[in-house]
Structures are given as C-alpha cells and as structure tokens.
Amino acid sequence: MTTHKAPPARLLDLTRSLRRAGRVATGVDRVELAYLRRFLQDDVPCFGLLRTALGYVLLERQGLEGFLARLEGRTPWGRVNVLSRLARSRPDAVQRAESDVRRLALTRSWRSALPGMLRREFPNGFDYFNVGHSNLTDRVLGAIKSAGGNIHVLIHDVIPLEYPEFQRAGSVKTFEAKLRRVSARADRIIYNSKDTRDRTERYLDAMGRVPPGVVAYLGTELPRPDISALPQGLPPKGPYFVTVGTLEPRKNHAFLLDLWEEIGPAAPPLFLCGSRGWNNDALFARLDALDVGHPVQELSGLDDKALAALVQGSAGTLFPSLAEGFGLPPLEAIQLGSRVLCNDLEVLREFLGENAVYASVSDRYLWIDMLNQWTEKPVGAGTKTLFVGPDWDEHFKTVLR
C-alpha cells in the first residue's frame, strides 16, 4: 500500500461552503466542514481556497477560523460590500459571505492570476483537497498542478452518470466533464465506500486513466437530540415514521406516498424531512394536493438537534432511495436508536450490515408488512443501540497518513 507523505501545507477548497452560505447543510456540506475542522485541529499549515464572483480568495488559519465561526453560526455574517453588490444575481446570504471572506483573506487574485498566487504562497508545494465536487475546473486544477500541488479529490458518487433521468438539465454533462478532469489530473481519489470506488473506476477506466485511490468511510457527528427545538405539535403522541433527505427523484418519496395511499386512512404520520429539490414536479403536485391533516407531511428547515429528536422518537426511519453513494441519514438514524427500513442497495449493506432491514422497493407488500409491525410495536426515544458507525478519526487516519 502506498504511503502518502504530505507536503508542508494543506489547501482545502471551500467553494461549496461559500456558495451554500445561509442554507441547511447537506451531507456533502458536512463532509467539507469536517475537513475544515480537522485541518484546523492539526499542526500542519492549512489554507482555504474559495472562488467568488470576482475571482479567488485565499484564507490562512486565522481566516479559516473566522469562516468556520460564521458557518457554525457563532459569528454573524457581515454586511455586503461594494464588490459583492456587483454580483447582483447572488443570493443575499452569499453576497454577505463573499464580502466576509474578502475581509478575512490572506490574499486575493483575479481568475487569470490564480497560478501566480499559488506559486507565490506555496513555494514548497502543497496538498490540494477538494471534497465538495465544486470548483473542479480546468482553470483551478491546471493552476494547482502548475504551482506544484498534489490533487486529492473525494468522490461521493457517480449517480449523475448512472441515473441521468434524475438530474437537473445540463448537470450530467457538467458532472462528466468534472470526472474527466479528475481522471486526467488527480494524484489520488478518496472514495466514501468500496461500492463507490467500484462504480467510479469503471467510468474512469473508460476515460483513459484511473488515478490511485483509497476508501475511507465518512464519519458521523451526532447532534444531541433536542425535542424542544421541534415545531409546536411535534412529535405526535402515537407512532410515526420519518424519512430524511432532499425531495429529489432518486430518493423515491413517491414510493412512500403510494404505500400510505394503500394503507389508507389508518396510516400513521409520515414526515418527509428535507427541502424540495429538482425534477420532481409530479411528487410536488401530489404533496400539494393532500388535504390538511393528511398523515404525510413535509418538514423542511429543521435544525440538526430537532431532526435528531424526531428521528430518535420515531417508530422507524425509511429510506427507499434508488441510489446512494454512502447514505449518512440511515447511518445516523441507527446510531440514534431508530429502526431503519431501506431499499436493498449494496452500498447500504456494506456499512450498515445487519443493523438495518432491507426490502426491495419492488416488494411493496413487504414494506407494508414491516410498517404495520413497527406501528404495533413502536420503539421510543432513548432506545439503546450497540451499533457504532465509522468515525472521522478513522477516516483521516486513512486519508492523511
């Protein structure tokens, strides 16, 4: 096994976190945050690269600490400055975030000047980490290589290529172009599962180059459940079910709606915890047509503590997803003591093992049978679980050794 010897500095791409300022963190967002926290904990010199509407910003340790404080809500975002007002198409939260990172910057550059900035600031080489699938452009990757950097990319999945019918218009070509650049330029790829590695390397092989790779399961940082953070009236008194994730086609929420229609008026409450996504107009129309008081309800914008409380107190957490790269929500649900019923995906079996119940979404009668059993014998909050999922220490032992 090849041992990775890190150059004296680490450069973490934080473009995704910048662009998503002010929004509820997704699983990929949380991975980028985990890398930021870890790099700040270590003694190795660390920096952040962020692409703004007007060029690139480089943050050193103090700037990264300030950026993290804002992402975590410990420090409010500042006012929009004159430069950010030039990018009127950006949401207000992103304009404020871009204004702040300019204030926190060690240095900045126009797009064409990025190679020179990197060579100047990192004369002894550096490791560039991109874990958010953002900023994987020819300009950035070319600048990294020309400045003597090593490129490490975390691939979460290749679902856009496997299930193009589930994607936003134009996103499949964009993703394929990113993967081709990774194939050509990456020094190493980090995979979140063996399944993701196998699937990705088939595409990379067809693209002409398979960079060296390593599998490192993602860690989990469970929030402390806080039932008082839930909206009034929640949780309900009787048994209920939850599903967690953006309302996008591959998450297969329509399957759950079908089940609840089949169960009928006696069906227990089902909470769809996630924001509305893309390419899902048929599902949204069905949800909008539901009567007030229908057992299926949407819940978006819950903070981590409230969501953890809702999951922990449920009769079960449901994941009929058609494809996953890793699947943090079912992993976290099990660790919170919730029973998990999920589609029979190889990647979920890889790290959940026998701790979940697997049922193909082609067998709706098995799903209904399990729902009825769990409704009759609900599991309440505080249920103990012996399952211990992967942690970030193990992840970084693999990635940073």
MODAWO-V717257 format. One record per residue. N is the residue number from 0. RES is the residue in one small letter. NEAR is the number of other ideal C-beta (glycine too) atoms within 8 Angstrom. Layout:
{{N:RES:NEAR} {N:RES:NEAR}}
This chain:
{{0:m:2} {1:t:4} {2:t:5} {3:h:7} {4:k:4} {5:a:8} {6:p:10} {7:p:8} {8:a:13} {9:r:13} {10:l:15} {11:l:14} {12:d:16} {13:l:14} {14:t:12} {15:r:14} {16:s:14} {17:l:14} {18:r:8} {19:r:10} {20:a:13} {21:g:10} {22:r:6} {23:v:8} {24:a:8} {25:t:8} {26:g:9} {27:v:11} {28:d:12} {29:r:11} {30:v:13} {31:e:14} {32:l:12} {33:a:13} {34:y:11} {35:l:16} {36:r:9} {37:r:10} {38:f:12} {39:l:11} {40:q:5} {41:d:9} {42:d:2} {43:v:9} {44:p:7} {45:c:14} {46:f:16} {47:g:14} {48:l:16} {49:l:12} {50:r:10} {51:t:12} {52:a:7} {53:l:7} {54:g:11} {55:y:13} {56:v:12} {57:l:14} {58:l:15} {59:e:9} {60:r:9} {61:q:7} {62:g:13} {63:l:15} {64:e:9} {65:g:11} {66:f:16} {67:l:12} {68:a:9} {69:r:14} {70:l:10} {71:e:6} {72:g:5} {73:r:5} {74:t:7} {75:p:4} {76:w:11} {77:g:7} {78:r:5} {79:v:8} {80:n:9} {81:v:5} {82:l:10} {83:s:14} {84:r:9} {85:l:8} {86:a:12} {87:r:5} {88:s:3} {89:r:10} {90:p:6} {91:d:8} {92:a:10} {93:v:12} {94:q:13} {95:r:15} {96:a:13} {97:e:15} {98:s:15} {99:d:13} {100:v:15} {101:r:13} {102:r:8} {103:l:10} {104:a:11} {105:l:8} {106:t:7} {107:r:9} {108:s:11} {109:w:8} {110:r:8} {111:s:4} {112:a:9} {113:l:14} {114:p:10} {115:g:8} {116:m:13} {117:l:14} {118:r:11} {119:r:7} {120:e:10} {121:f:13} {122:p:5} {123:n:7} {124:g:9} {125:f:16} {126:d:11} {127:y:12} {128:f:12} {129:n:13} {130:v:12} {131:g:15} {132:h:10} {133:s:9} {134:n:11} {135:l:11} {136:t:7} {137:d:6} {138:r:8} {139:v:13} {140:l:12} {141:g:10} {142:a:11} {143:i:13} {144:k:10} {145:s:9} {146:a:11} {147:g:8} {148:g:14} {149:n:10} {150:i:13} {151:h:14} {152:v:13} {153:l:13} {154:i:15} {155:h:11} {156:d:12} {157:v:13} {158:i:11} {159:p:11} {160:l:10} {161:e:8} {162:y:10} {163:p:8} {164:e:5} {165:f:11} {166:q:12} {167:r:6} {168:a:4} {169:g:6} {170:s:9} {171:v:10} {172:k:7} {173:t:8} {174:f:13} {175:e:10} {176:a:8} {177:k:10} {178:l:15} {179:r:9} {180:r:12} {181:v:14} {182:s:13} {183:a:9} {184:r:10} {185:a:11} {186:d:7} {187:r:13} {188:i:14} {189:i:13} {190:y:14} {191:n:14} {192:s:13} {193:k:8} {194:d:9} {195:t:16} {196:r:11} {197:d:8} {198:r:11} {199:t:14} {200:e:10} {201:r:8} {202:y:11} {203:l:13} {204:d:7} {205:a:6} {206:m:10} {207:g:5} {208:r:7} {209:v:7} {210:p:11} {211:p:7} {212:g:11} {213:v:10} {214:v:10} {215:a:12} {216:y:11} {217:l:12} {218:g:12} {219:t:11} {220:e:7} {221:l:8} {222:p:9} {223:r:6} {224:p:11} {225:d:10} {226:i:9} {227:s:4} {228:a:9} {229:l:10} {230:p:6} {231:q:3} {232:g:4} {233:l:7} {234:p:10} {235:p:7} {236:k:3} {237:g:7} {238:p:9} {239:y:12} {240:f:15} {241:v:13} {242:t:16} {243:v:11} {244:g:11} {245:t:9} {246:l:14} {247:e:11} {248:p:10} {249:r:10} {250:k:14} {251:n:12} {252:h:12} {253:a:9} {254:f:10} {255:l:14} {256:l:12} {257:d:9} {258:l:12} {259:w:11} {260:e:7} {261:e:8} {262:i:10} {263:g:6} {264:p:3} {265:a:4} {266:a:8} {267:p:11} {268:p:10} {269:l:15} {270:f:12} {271:l:13} {272:c:13} {273:g:12} {274:s:8} {275:r:9} {276:g:11} {277:w:6} {278:n:9} {279:n:12} {280:d:6} {281:a:7} {282:l:12} {283:f:10} {284:a:8} {285:r:10} {286:l:11} {287:d:6} {288:a:5} {289:l:7} {290:d:4} {291:v:3} {292:g:3} {293:h:7} {294:p:8} {295:v:11} {296:q:9} {297:e:8} {298:l:10} {299:s:9} {300:g:6} {301:l:12} {302:d:8} {303:d:8} {304:k:11} {305:a:12} {306:l:12} {307:a:15} {308:a:15} {309:l:16} {310:v:16} {311:q:13} {312:g:9} {313:s:13} {314:a:11} {315:g:13} {316:t:16} {317:l:12} {318:f:15} {319:p:14} {320:s:13} {321:l:10} {322:a:11} {323:e:10} {324:g:13} {325:f:15} {326:g:15} {327:l:10} {328:p:11} {329:p:14} {330:l:14} {331:e:13} {332:a:12} {333:i:15} {334:q:12} {335:l:12} {336:g:11} {337:s:14} {338:r:9} {339:v:15} {340:l:14} {341:c:17} {342:n:13} {343:d:8} {344:l:11} {345:e:6} {346:v:13} {347:l:16} {348:r:9} {349:e:9} {350:f:12} {351:l:13} {352:g:6} {353:e:3} {354:n:8} {355:a:12} {356:v:8} {357:y:9} {358:a:12} {359:s:8} {360:v:11} {361:s:4} {362:d:8} {363:r:11} {364:y:6} {365:l:9} {366:w:13} {367:i:11} {368:d:8} {369:m:12} {370:l:14} {371:n:9} {372:q:8} {373:w:15} {374:t:10} {375:e:6} {376:k:6} {377:p:9} {378:v:10} {379:g:6} {380:a:9} {381:g:6} {382:t:9} {383:k:5} {384:t:9} {385:l:4} {386:f:7} {387:v:4} {388:g:11} {389:p:10} {390:d:8} {391:w:10} {392:d:7} {393:e:11} {394:h:14} {395:f:10} {396:k:8} {397:t:10} {398:v:10} {399:l:8} {400:r:6}}
